């Protein structure tokens, strides 16, 4: 699903009308009806609705929603920001139809401060507010009566549903917040998400809905030059039932290389995650000193011991480089289809040398995380050289890097502040230059591909801010690559989306398999208890709305 700028959305609407014969009036009717359906389903007990309308197309969507709600028996009042004779175009037609078909709807023109003060009681009695003041074409800040109306809405206890965007939010902004915008408890946008929908936290609650409604725009009319997409759409590859004659050999064999003396948790979590995410087989290759600890994670997990030290039996000094010899590597990699390397490896000198040698010599699809990434700090040309060599089948190699901002800063040789200042640009440049798939973790994790495309993930919540979350992600990414080796981009995007969704299910209880947890108490391994719910979760609800943020409570257990 493409992410559009406001200009691209406007152009798509015009092309839909001019070249595909769908009138703008029909698009507005469909948009307003979608808002009304969402309100009726989400807030069924709200019988007094106040719609705040501007004079443009966003206000027109609100006028349509008011008419549809009135037809459903809801008490509706419209506060129009301006005089009725100032409403033009399709919005004027929507206003005339509202007047004709729903005469009981009170319409209050607001063209001065006194008029605004006169409707304060109407606002105070509302059980639901619909914000249709300004839409994606608006450029902040709000001024005059619009800003005064925002302050009046802020005093209301009623939930606010924003049409397209909370009024005052720049559609093309990548900022997380917009303090001058209307507050919102839910957002209904149309056709495709815009930049603000995926990068901003538009709602007052963590899981406030941001949904996309299809309103009849032609897919051929939608053109995006940004190369940005929504990662959640790729989860569809994980939603197909397996063949009835399936066997473990069809779903790949993941090798997790990790751990060090005294650090057994990281490779254990990555291995367990790979098992839970559907890999047919999983083997953990860990130092001999922690082999028994890792063995206890699951009886389904196979193990392969790695020698430590310089060969004299000394522990805690890193991995033995003897394991890079041809025969040792062949034994380690027999039957393996995907490698995840890095969790808990440590940064001993010989371990880092082992990692660099391993990546150079092993052409299997590979996920690099944690200390495997640190091994290439200041030496990213080695990653590029590895990524640009072909695998055993003569195809370009698959290297997936999963850094958090600190690891990204070390790889790029810059500060964390610089990473956060240009996440999309940096991720794209690094992926293209080094021919890797880069998963830059953090608020709105990015998946940057070697061809320059970047997917934005919107699942996940603050409960994931715990040690071990990255190890879980490594295992899920490796498992998805093992199952979908010919669809690398969607496999990685789906893995990231699933990881976030599992954490979302964990703290919301969506799916109902395990009781909802407080986000403070969630452990990384707790998300695995809800991974099944994440696989079963569907982002599209019964009304055909796609939930790009928030949790569709109808979406679990399918």
Protein Blocks (a to p, Z undefined) as FASTA:
>chain_A
ZZddfklmmmmmmmmmmmnopafklmmmmmmmmmmmmmmmmmmmlmbdcddddfblmlmm
mmmmmmmmmmnopacddddeddfklpgcjllmmmmmmmmmmmmbccdddfbfklmmmmmm
mmmmpcbdcdffbcfkbccddehjllmmmmmmmmpmbdcddehiaehiafkbcbfbdfkb
ccdfbdcdehiacfklmmpcfbfbfklccddddehiafklpccfklpacfklmmmmmmpc
cdfkbcfklnopadddeddehiaklmmmmmmmmmmnopabdcddddfklmmmmmmmpmkb
ccddddehjhnopghiapafklmpmklmmmmmgoiabdcehihnbjafklmmmmmmmmmm
pmcdcddehjlmmmmgoilmmmmmmmmpccfkopacdddddddfklmmmmnopafklmmm
mmmlmmmmmmmmnopacddedehiadddfkopacddfedcfklmcghjlmmmmmmmmmmm
mmmmmlmmlmmmmmmmmmmmmmmmmmnopojlaccddfklpcfklmmmmmmmmmmpcfbd
fkopacfedjdfklgoZZ
